Amino acid sequence: MLRIIIGVLFSLSFMPTIYAEDTIPHLYVIDDSIAENYEKQRHPLTGWAQVLQEYLDESKIVVINKAISGRSSKSY
């Protein structure tokens, strides 16, 4: 899983800036339960995308987590 995160971040660092200066790019996460946002009542259960924004600068990229438990690429 760490390799996936590093791969995504690495690939984003080489993306050309094709957006306007005043817009911030968004990274959409579409995945299943391993990335889902969980409520505080379910702690320590946490999806990897739930904490991804904490490692990134919000002024440079915004993470939008659309992960839903039970979904896959076939049923999303």
N, C-alpha and C positions, 0 to 999 in steps of 0.2 A: 504494500500500500504506500509506503514511503517513497518507493521508486516511482509510483504514479504521480504523486504530488510533486516530486522533484522534476519529473519529466514535463509536467504541465507548466511549472514555473520556468523551467529552462526554455521551453518552446515559446512562452510568452515574452521572454526577454529578447528574442530575436524577431518578434513580429514588427513589421514596419508600422510606423505611425500613420495610419490612414484615416484617423479621426480628427475632428477639429480640435484646436488647442484648448478650448474651454470645456470639452467633454471628457468624462472619465470612462475608460473601458469597463465593461461588466463581464465577469466570468460566471457563466451559468453552470451549475452542477446538476446533472440529471443522473440519478443513480437509485439504488435500493436502500435497504435499511442500514448499510454500513456508512452511509453519508448523511442520513436523515437528521433533521433538527429534532432533538428530544426535549421535552419539558423538564423544568428543574426538579419536579417530583420524581423523575426517573433516574436522577443522578445515582451512580456514576456513568450510566449509559449515555454515550456521546458519539455522534457520527463524526467522521473525519472532516467533512465539509462544514460542520457546525463551528469548528474552531479555526478553520482555515483563515478567516479574515484577521484573526489576532496576529498572524504571522506576516501579513501584508500591509502595506501602507495604503490607507483608505483614500488618500489624495491621488493615488496612482492607479488603483484598481479596486473594484467593488465585487464582492462575491455574492451571488444570488443562488441560494440553495433551494432547488426544487425537487430534491430527493424525496421519495415516498416509499415507505416500507411495503414490500411485496411486489414491487414493480421490477420489470426487466426491460431490456431493449425491445422485446417482442410485445410487451403489454403497455408500454408507456404511451 
